[in-house]
Amino acid sequence: MFIDQDTLTILVVALAIDAAVGEPRWLWNRWPHPVVLIGRAIAWLDRTLNDDRLAEVSRKRRGVIAVVVLVAGALVLGTLVQGVLELLPFGWLLTAAVASTLIAQRSLYEHVLAVQKPLAAGDLAGARRAVSMIVGRDPDRLDASGVARAAIESTAENASDGVVAPVFWFAILGLPGLIAYKAINTADSMIGHRSARHLAFGWAAARLDDLANLLPARLSGALFALAAPVVGGRIGTAFAVMRRDAPRHRSPNAGWPEAAAAGALGIALAGPRVYASGPVDDAYLNAEGRRDPGAHDVARALRLFALTCALLGALCTLLAIIA
């Protein structure tokens, strides 16, 4: 696997831009965010190809076609955009700016902080409203500890999906890889669930998302484990919990960063919970940890996430120097 030095340098700049600027509302109030455009394309494919009158095998086949069209289109678009930007003055900086819009360091931090602040102030209703923006479970069924646990789990899982995986795929394939990954991940969130409408049609999207996140999820877990001392945890403990408990998660990937975060923070994550689609009875990650996290633990999770992002940036910088 060959990673280009210029690509890594652009990636380091993109991470810095995202950390400093995040999601500028003034821009996205005027123009649709790239993920919004991807979502519109997925919704169109869903309306056009997903006919619930067809047999399951036909709907699954159409779902495969939808994913192939989506990913091929993303790769072509990414190649064209990257090619045009490379011809412009300071094209490398423009490429970094575009890439930064598809990395979610600051956005994720701000969304979780929006949960932590009302939770710390004793405003459970406000914390529930904020957490409903980042998780799929029923917020009205969550007590203060449930809100905290949901926020921490979202921090860990989305660190992988929203930061490490986009960085990984940009490093490997440049802007085409980054856009293709975001298309795959967005398709999984929109049609990759087990509803009656999408169980067959979304099968390909869900399986491809699992594959695309296979290595990034494990890298995310390792980074969380290495960051453990910033929250008073132990690197060895976090790694041990991750190796033991990650396979217990219902997702083949989400368990790695979540288990590492649980071990680093000394709390139990996952376990029984209620989503909008109904209750789930999952195993705990780090079952021996505390089961009553609070606002203080959400703040600790944000520190853990911040150092994880810093370690990722340092890794990219080191690889650029070596390359």
Secondary structure, 3 states (H helix, E strand, C coil): CCCCHHHHHHHHHHHHHHHHHCCCHHHHCCCCCHHHHHHHHHHHHHHHHCCCCCCHHHHHHHHHHHHHHHHHHHHHHHHHHHHHHHHCCCHHHHHHHHHHCCCCHHHHHHHHHHHHHHHHCCCHHHHHHHHCCCCCECHHHCCHHHHHHHHHHHHHHHHHHHHHHHHHHHHHHHHHHHHHHHHHHHHHHHHCCCCCCCCCCCHHHHHHHHHHCHHHHHHHHHHHHHCHHHHCCCHHHHHHHHHHHHHHCCCCCCHHHHHHHHHHHCECEEEEEEECCEEEEEEEECCCCECCCCHHHHHHHHHHHHHHHHHHHHHHHHHHHHC
